[in-house]
Amino acid sequence: MRKFKKYNSIGKEELIAANKVLKSGKLSEYIAKNNKFFYGGKNIKILEKKVEKKFKVKNAILVNSWTSGLIAIFGALGIKKNDEVILPPWTMSACAASIIFWGGKPVFCDIEKENFCIDPEEIKKKITKKTKAILAVDIFGYPCDLKKINSIARKNKIFVVSDSAQSIGAKYYGKFAGTVADIGGFSLNYHKHINTGEGGIIVTNNHNIAKKCKLLINHAESFVEKSINRKHNLIGFNFRLTELQAAIGIEQFKKLDKIVKKKQKNADYLSKNLKKLKGLIPPIVDKKKFTHAYYMYPLRLDHKIIKTSKNEIFRMLVNEGIPIANRYEDISKLPSILSLSNSYKKQFKIINLLNQKEYLGIKMWAFDFSINDLDYIILKFKKIWDKLDFKR
Ligand SMILES: Cc1ncc(COP(=O)(O)O)c(C=O)c1O
């Protein structure tokens, strides 16, 4: 069976940068004092500035994970007991956990089957007097339709948080995913296109929310902020990234465009070939508005055309050594979240349909595919498609 090269974006540039920090002996430069290091050391500041410049945002804040970033964001937005936040269940558990952490209630809402993102029409049905925010998750590398979502939010005077954990480098109407909401950000964990081992970036144009986030990630101690009273009523944490990670992050950030371009090129090659197979639907990308960062390469089976079950097709693909997933987590069903959300006994039609009958995802995040690898994958799909039963 073919062995695919594992994806690894860490190279000699990161090694040199990390060594420099190690030699300096300053693995972190934060200090709880009224001085220039209160908000982080040299490399933290450099990387934050680079993100602000490239992504055209007023504030970038580094954190030690995107989970920490989400906790800080919901704290900064003032989410409290019984406040509701609308989000999709087809995502990662930290999305709900960060709301529950502040006593808020995750209100789950179904997704659109064409792009796997939260369905704006469904959002409208979930809004109540208690709704304080929408968490729009750019799943698999594809941005949500934020024009529609922002417009719903504006009408109802609520916040939009953009979770682009998986979508760094994707674009929405020419703007970077993550930046087209009140606040958003990215994960820098080991599996993402660029990584610092663990880590995250918060981005926002709202200075007030940014200030609160900076406090929250820093024990909520305001030694240097005159505009926020020292008696502010915030509970804070240590969510800080280290200098070592920031130095690696600077090198990783330089590589982002090249990495995303390669993922897109590979995905386009797959789509060009796989779309010829009866009943197989490659990712739909509205290229006038969006670009896809292809954390995953999501496929759908048209079960109205294909008679063979999804499970059987999945089994055949796995047997041929294709790195593929057949479902994604519906976090509304996690026992820890079930009782604290609106999801008790609720089923999400599109998510069930995708998980049971339609969704298959090639794990783009895990491998650095060559053209030969892609030809191998295409060949195996064709071989399997020759054996499938189709409806008349
Ligand atoms: C959509 C989404 N949100 C949040 C997270 C949490 O990010 P982190 O692992 O950096 O805490 C992830 C992580 O994979 C994710 O995929």
The ligand as an SDF file (V2000), in Angstrom:
LIG
                    3D

 16 16  0  0  0  0  0  0  0  0999 V2000
  -13.0010   24.6100   14.3890 C   0  0  0  0  0  0  0  0  0  0  0  0
  -12.0810   24.5430   15.5680 C   0  0  0  0  0  0  0  0  0  0  0  0
  -12.2710   25.3810   16.6100 N   0  0  0  0  0  0  0  0  0  0  0  0
  -11.4610   25.3700   17.6750 C   0  0  0  0  0  0  0  0  0  0  0  0
  -10.3650   24.5290   17.7450 C   0  0  0  0  0  0  0  0  0  0  0  0
   -9.4690   24.5670   18.9500 C   0  0  0  0  0  0  0  0  0  0  0  0
   -8.1830   24.9710   18.5900 O   0  0  0  0  0  0  0  0  0  0  0  0
   -6.8870   24.6030   19.4840 P   0  0  0  0  0  0  0  0  0  0  0  0
   -6.5870   23.1480   19.2530 O   0  0  0  0  0  0  0  0  0  0  0  0
   -5.8090   25.4930   18.9810 O   0  0  0  0  0  0  0  0  0  0  0  0
   -7.2370   24.8780   20.8970 O   0  0  0  0  0  0  0  0  0  0  0  0
  -10.1220   23.6470   16.6830 C   0  0  0  0  0  0  0  0  0  0  0  0
   -8.9700   22.7420   16.7280 C   0  0  0  0  0  0  0  0  0  0  0  0
   -8.7350   21.9130   15.9080 O   0  0  0  0  0  0  0  0  0  0  0  0
  -10.9980   23.6490   15.5650 C   0  0  0  0  0  0  0  0  0  0  0  0
  -10.8030   22.8340   14.5330 O   0  0  0  0  0  0  0  0  0  0  0  0
  1  2  1  0
  2  3  1  0
  2 15  2  0
  3  4  2  0
  4  5  1  0
  5  6  1  0
  5 12  2  0
  6  7  1  0
  7  8  1  0
  8  9  2  0
  8 10  1  0
  8 11  1  0
 12 13  1  0
 12 15  1  0
 13 14  2  0
 15 16  1  0
M  END
$$$$
